[in-house]
Amino acid sequence: MIKNISYIKVVPYIVAIVLFVVLSVIYFGPALEGKKLAQDDITRFKGMSKEIVDFREETGEETLWTNNMFSGMPAYMTSVKYEGNLITYIHKILQLGLPHPANYLFLYLLGFFILLLAMRVNPWLSLIGAVAFAFSSYLFIIIEAGHNTKAVAIAYMAPVLAGIILTYRGKYLLGGILTALFLALELRANHLQITYYLFIIILIYGIFELAGTIRQKKYVHFLKSTAILVVAVLLAVLTHITSLWIAYDHAKYTTRGKSELTFDEVNRTTGLDKDYVTAWSYGITETFTLLVPDFMGGSSSDGLDEKSAVYNELIQIGAPRAQARQIAKQMPVYWGPQPFTSGPVYVGSIVFFLFIF
């Protein structure tokens, strides 16, 4: 009952939301001045979708074909709005009207806060944990690159896991609703690679729960929880069945489908070549950047200064100082296996220390 609510217990949650908004706005303060972040992928997307957007603005209708991509292709893989999908409005509400990209930082914070609460972490500690997660470097690198859908998909991973955890802990209604809601939001982001990674995490957690069930012999509870989650997944998938089915049907006609045209049989898969698929995958040793940010040199665009060996070598061979300085500045400091990178995936040495501690 409302009378029995302890308002003191609500304070940490209110403080968390307010703090998340403040942090998001302060960090991306220039957005409040009307400035926009230059995102390379978004610039390319605007060019690809211009014909579709122009048609929408002129007619008020959606076109399912565009002529300026590959001499013509279906538009639903580029820019089609599904106005009847109510999940879109929930996504907008959760962003609290914050400007881009402050809205994404807020979603990072909110989603992980919900996950930690579901894991029975103290609300104040959950607040700190959410900040530690949201301010890990990669979550900003993808925003700078224009990977907006990936950012949103990552933000909704945590609350999906929260719903599943709550369900297996006996909070069937709350867990089921959260799972269905946030998985629908996850699918709306339309970044199936991240969703695929999410399902791997869910599978591992499911095995953990199954092992506990066998040990404790609580089969009825496990089956009931799993059944609720199956229904939640079905509801979430059905909210996006149109776009998902179209993507599934269209994939076999793209580079991700089977093709006999290749000059490298060793590198061939049933879809894309292995080198293409793994071009942006982290190297095994590169994983140490989670703890030491410059383990692989840092960003490809950082450049070297006058203290570098390259600069000194140029001076020794007679290069003018201004020229040596310019050449050193253009030298990439990243030396990992990826083609290039905007920065390392750094989680934080403090986070590692606290984990071990």
C-alpha positions as CSV (number, residue, x, y, z in Angstrom):
1,M,0.0,0.0,0.0
2,I,1.1,3.6,-0.6
3,K,0.9,4.5,3.1
4,N,3.4,1.7,3.9
5,I,6.0,3.0,1.4
6,S,9.2,4.1,3.1
7,Y,10.1,7.3,1.3
8,I,13.7,7.0,2.7
9,K,14.1,3.8,0.7
10,V,13.1,5.6,-2.5
11,V,15.8,8.3,-2.1
12,P,18.7,6.3,-3.6
13,Y,16.7,5.6,-6.8
14,I,15.6,9.2,-7.2
15,V,19.2,10.4,-6.6
16,A,20.5,7.8,-9.1
17,I,18.1,9.0,-11.9
18,V,18.9,12.7,-11.3
19,L,22.6,12.0,-11.1
20,F,22.5,10.0,-14.4
21,V,20.8,12.9,-16.1
22,V,23.2,15.5,-14.7
23,L,26.3,13.4,-15.7
24,S,25.0,12.8,-19.2
25,V,24.2,16.5,-19.7
26,I,27.5,17.7,-18.3
27,Y,29.6,15.2,-20.2
28,F,27.9,16.1,-23.5
29,G,27.4,19.7,-22.6
30,P,28.1,21.1,-26.1
31,A,24.9,19.3,-27.2
32,L,22.9,21.8,-25.1
33,E,24.5,24.6,-27.2
34,G,23.1,23.1,-30.4
35,K,26.4,21.5,-31.4
36,K,26.3,18.1,-33.1
37,L,28.8,15.3,-33.0
38,A,30.4,14.5,-36.3
39,Q,29.8,10.8,-36.7
40,D,31.3,9.3,-39.9
41,D,28.9,6.3,-40.2
42,I,25.9,8.6,-39.6
43,T,27.1,10.9,-42.4
44,R,27.3,8.0,-44.7
45,F,23.9,6.8,-43.7
46,K,22.4,10.2,-44.4
47,G,23.8,10.1,-47.9
48,M,22.5,6.6,-48.5
49,S,19.0,7.3,-47.1
50,K,18.5,10.8,-48.6
51,E,16.3,9.7,-51.5
52,I,14.1,7.7,-49.0
53,V,13.9,10.6,-46.6
54,D,13.0,13.1,-49.4
55,F,10.2,10.8,-50.6
56,R,8.9,10.5,-47.0
57,E,8.9,14.3,-46.5
58,E,7.2,14.9,-49.9
59,T,4.5,12.3,-49.7
60,G,4.1,11.3,-46.1
61,E,4.5,7.7,-47.1
62,E,7.1,5.0,-46.8
63,T,8.9,3.7,-49.9
64,L,10.3,0.2,-50.0
65,W,12.8,0.8,-52.8
66,T,15.7,3.2,-53.4
67,N,17.5,3.8,-56.6
68,N,20.8,5.4,-55.4
69,M,22.2,2.2,-53.7
70,F,23.8,-0.5,-55.8
71,S,21.8,0.6,-58.8
72,G,18.6,-0.1,-56.8
73,M,17.8,-2.1,-53.7
74,P,15.1,-2.6,-51.1
75,A,14.8,0.4,-48.9
76,Y,13.8,-1.5,-45.8
77,M,17.5,-2.3,-45.1
78,T,18.4,1.4,-45.2
79,S,15.7,3.6,-43.8
80,V,12.1,2.5,-43.2
81,K,10.0,3.7,-40.3
82,Y,7.5,1.3,-38.7
83,E,5.1,3.9,-37.1
84,G,2.8,1.2,-35.7
85,N,5.5,-0.2,-33.4
86,L,4.7,1.2,-30.0
87,I,8.1,0.1,-28.6
88,T,9.6,3.1,-30.4
89,Y,7.6,5.5,-28.1
90,I,8.8,3.6,-25.0
91,H,12.4,4.0,-26.3
92,K,11.8,7.8,-26.6
93,I,10.3,8.0,-23.1
94,L,13.3,6.3,-21.5
95,Q,15.6,8.9,-23.0
96,L,13.8,11.6,-21.1
97,G,14.1,14.0,-24.0
98,L,17.9,14.3,-23.6
99,P,19.9,15.6,-26.6
100,H,22.0,13.2,-28.6
101,P,24.4,11.7,-27.6
102,A,23.6,12.4,-23.9
103,N,20.6,10.2,-24.3
104,Y,22.8,7.2,-25.0
105,L,25.0,7.8,-21.9
106,F,21.8,8.0,-19.8
107,L,20.6,4.6,-21.2
108,Y,24.0,3.1,-20.4
109,L,23.7,4.2,-16.8
110,L,20.0,3.3,-16.4
111,G,20.3,-0.1,-17.9
112,F,23.3,-1.3,-15.8
113,F,21.7,0.3,-12.7
114,I,18.7,-1.9,-13.2
115,L,20.9,-5.0,-13.7
116,L,22.8,-4.4,-10.4
117,L,19.6,-3.9,-8.5
118,A,18.3,-7.2,-9.9
119,M,21.5,-8.8,-8.6
120,R,20.7,-7.5,-5.1
121,V,23.5,-5.0,-5.0
122,N,22.9,-2.1,-2.6
123,P,21.3,0.9,-4.5
124,W,24.2,3.3,-3.7
125,L,26.8,0.7,-4.9
126,S,24.6,0.0,-7.9
127,L,24.8,3.7,-8.7
128,I,28.6,3.6,-8.6
129,G,28.7,0.4,-10.6
130,A,26.5,1.9,-13.3
131,V,28.9,4.9,-13.6
132,A,31.9,2.5,-13.8
133,F,30.2,0.6,-16.6
134,A,28.9,3.6,-18.6
135,F,32.2,5.4,-18.6
136,S,34.2,2.6,-20.0
137,S,36.0,3.8,-23.1
138,Y,34.5,1.6,-25.8
139,L,31.0,2.9,-25.1
140,F,32.2,6.4,-26.2
141,I,34.3,5.1,-29.1
142,I,31.3,3.6,-30.8
143,I,29.3,6.9,-30.4
144,E,32.2,8.8,-32.0
145,A,32.3,6.4,-34.9
146,G,28.5,6.7,-35.4
147,H,27.6,3.2,-34.3
148,N,24.3,4.4,-32.8
149,T,22.4,1.2,-33.1
150,K,25.2,-0.7,-31.4
151,A,25.3,1.8,-28.5
152,V,21.5,1.4,-28.0
153,A,21.7,-2.4,-28.2
154,I,24.5,-2.5,-25.6
155,A,22.5,-0.2,-23.3
156,Y,19.6,-2.6,-23.3
157,M,21.6,-5.8,-22.8
158,A,21.9,-5.3,-19.0
159,P,18.1,-4.8,-18.2
160,V,17.3,-7.8,-20.4
161,L,19.6,-9.9,-18.1
162,A,18.0,-8.2,-15.1
163,G,14.6,-9.5,-16.2
164,I,15.9,-13.0,-16.7
165,I,17.7,-13.0,-13.3
166,L,14.5,-11.8,-11.5
167,T,12.4,-14.5,-13.2
168,Y,14.7,-17.3,-12.0
169,R,14.7,-15.8,-8.5
170,G,10.9,-16.2,-8.3
171,K,9.7,-12.8,-9.3
172,Y,7.8,-14.2,-12.2
173,L,5.6,-11.2,-13.1
174,L,8.2,-8.5,-12.8
175,G,10.9,-10.6,-14.4
176,G,8.7,-11.6,-17.3
177,I,7.6,-8.0,-18.0
178,L,11.1,-6.6,-17.8
179,T,12.4,-9.3,-20.1
180,A,9.7,-8.8,-22.7
181,L,10.0,-5.0,-22.6
182,F,13.7,-4.7,-22.7
183,L,14.2,-7.5,-25.2
184,A,11.7,-5.7,-27.5
185,L,13.8,-2.5,-27.0
186,E,17.0,-4.5,-27.7
187,L,15.5,-5.9,-31.0
188,R,14.3,-2.4,-31.9
189,A,17.9,-1.2,-31.9
190,N,18.4,-3.6,-34.9
191,H,22.0,-4.5,-34.2
192,L,21.7,-8.3,-34.3
193,Q,25.4,-8.8,-33.7
194,I,25.1,-7.4,-30.2
195,T,21.9,-9.3,-29.6
196,Y,23.7,-12.5,-30.7
197,Y,26.3,-11.8,-28.0
198,L,23.5,-11.2,-25.5
199,F,22.1,-14.6,-26.2
200,I,25.5,-16.2,-25.6
201,I,25.5,-14.6,-22.1
202,I,21.9,-15.7,-21.5
203,L,22.9,-19.3,-22.6
204,I,25.8,-19.4,-20.1
205,Y,23.5,-18.0,-17.3
206,G,20.9,-20.6,-18.3
207,I,23.4,-23.4,-17.9
208,F,24.3,-22.0,-14.5
209,E,20.6,-22.0,-13.4
210,L,20.1,-25.5,-14.8
211,A,23.1,-26.8,-12.8
212,G,21.7,-25.2,-9.6
213,T,18.3,-26.7,-10.4
214,I,19.7,-30.2,-10.7
215,R,21.7,-29.8,-7.5
216,Q,18.7,-28.4,-5.5
217,K,16.1,-30.5,-7.3
218,K,13.8,-27.4,-7.9
219,Y,12.6,-28.6,-11.3
220,V,9.1,-27.1,-11.0
221,H,10.5,-23.6,-10.4
222,F,13.0,-23.9,-13.2
223,L,10.4,-25.1,-15.7
224,K,7.9,-22.4,-14.6
225,S,10.6,-19.6,-14.9
226,T,11.8,-20.9,-18.3
227,A,8.2,-21.1,-19.6
228,I,7.6,-17.4,-18.6
229,L,10.8,-16.4,-20.3
230,V,9.9,-18.2,-23.5
231,V,6.6,-16.3,-23.6
232,A,8.5,-13.0,-22.9
233,V,10.9,-13.7,-25.8
234,L,8.0,-14.6,-28.1
235,L,6.2,-11.3,-27.3
236,A,9.4,-9.3,-27.8
237,V,10.2,-11.0,-31.2
238,L,6.6,-10.6,-32.4
239,T,6.9,-6.8,-31.9
240,H,9.6,-6.7,-34.6
241,I,8.6,-9.8,-36.7
242,T,8.3,-7.6,-39.8
243,S,11.8,-6.2,-39.8
244,L,13.3,-9.5,-38.5
245,W,11.7,-11.6,-41.2
246,I,12.6,-9.2,-43.9
247,A,16.3,-9.2,-42.8
248,Y,16.3,-13.0,-42.7
249,D,14.8,-13.2,-46.1
250,H,17.0,-10.5,-47.6
251,A,20.3,-11.8,-46.1
252,K,20.7,-14.7,-48.6
253,Y,20.9,-12.2,-51.5
254,T,23.6,-10.1,-49.8
255,T,27.3,-10.7,-49.2
256,R,26.3,-12.5,-46.0
257,G,24.5,-15.2,-48.1
258,K,26.1,-18.2,-49.8
259,S,28.1,-17.4,-53.0
260,E,30.4,-19.4,-55.2
261,L,32.3,-16.2,-56.3
262,T,35.5,-16.2,-54.4
263,F,39.2,-16.3,-55.2
264,D,40.2,-17.5,-51.7
265,E,38.7,-20.9,-50.9
266,V,40.7,-21.2,-47.7
267,N,39.2,-18.1,-46.3
268,R,35.7,-18.9,-47.4
269,T,32.6,-19.5,-45.2
270,T,29.0,-19.9,-46.1
271,G,28.7,-16.2,-45.8
272,L,31.4,-13.5,-45.6
273,D,35.1,-14.3,-45.7
274,K,36.8,-15.0,-42.4
275,D,39.2,-12.1,-42.7
276,Y,36.3,-9.7,-43.3
277,V,34.3,-11.1,-40.4
278,T,37.2,-10.9,-37.9
279,A,38.9,-7.7,-39.2
280,W,37.7,-5.7,-36.2
281,S,38.0,-8.4,-33.7
282,Y,40.2,-7.8,-30.7
283,G,43.5,-9.7,-30.7
284,I,44.1,-12.1,-27.8
285,T,46.9,-10.1,-26.3
286,E,45.0,-6.9,-27.1
287,T,42.6,-7.9,-24.4
288,F,45.1,-6.5,-21.8
289,T,43.9,-3.0,-22.9
290,L,41.0,-3.7,-20.6
291,L,43.5,-3.1,-17.7
292,V,46.3,-1.1,-19.5
293,P,44.8,1.3,-22.0
294,D,47.9,1.9,-24.1
295,F,49.0,-1.7,-24.1
296,M,48.7,-1.7,-27.9
297,G,49.7,1.9,-28.3
298,G,46.3,3.7,-28.0
299,S,44.5,5.3,-30.8
300,S,45.5,5.2,-34.5
301,S,45.2,8.9,-34.7
302,D,47.1,9.9,-31.5
303,G,50.4,10.6,-33.3
304,L,53.9,10.9,-31.8
305,D,55.5,14.0,-30.2
306,E,59.0,15.5,-30.2
307,K,60.1,13.0,-27.5
308,S,59.6,10.0,-29.8
309,A,62.3,8.0,-31.4
310,V,60.8,8.7,-34.8
311,Y,61.1,12.4,-34.4
312,N,64.7,12.2,-33.2
313,E,65.6,9.9,-36.1
314,L,64.2,12.3,-38.6
315,I,66.2,15.1,-37.0
316,Q,69.4,13.0,-37.2
317,I,69.0,12.4,-40.9
318,G,68.6,16.1,-41.5
319,A,64.9,16.7,-41.7
320,P,63.7,20.3,-40.7
321,R,62.2,20.4,-37.3
322,A,58.8,21.5,-38.6
323,Q,58.7,18.7,-41.1
324,A,59.9,16.1,-38.5
325,R,57.2,17.3,-36.1
326,Q,54.5,17.0,-38.8
327,I,55.5,13.5,-39.9
328,A,55.7,12.3,-36.3
329,K,52.3,13.7,-35.5
330,Q,50.8,11.7,-38.4
331,M,52.3,8.4,-37.3
332,P,49.8,6.0,-35.8
333,V,50.7,4.7,-32.4
334,Y,48.3,1.8,-32.5
335,W,50.0,-1.5,-33.5
336,G,47.3,-4.1,-32.8
337,P,45.7,-6.5,-35.3
338,Q,42.7,-4.2,-36.3
339,P,42.9,-2.0,-39.4
340,F,42.7,1.1,-37.1
341,T,41.0,2.2,-34.0
342,S,39.8,5.4,-32.3
343,G,41.0,4.2,-28.9
344,P,41.5,1.2,-26.6
345,V,38.7,-0.7,-24.9
346,Y,39.6,0.3,-21.3
347,V,37.4,-0.9,-18.4
348,G,39.5,0.6,-15.6
349,S,42.2,-0.6,-13.3
350,I,40.1,0.4,-10.3
351,V,37.3,-1.9,-11.5
352,F,39.8,-4.7,-11.8
353,F,41.2,-4.0,-8.4
354,L,37.8,-3.9,-6.7
355,F,36.8,-7.2,-8.5
356,I,39.9,-9.0,-7.2
357,F,39.6,-7.3,-3.8
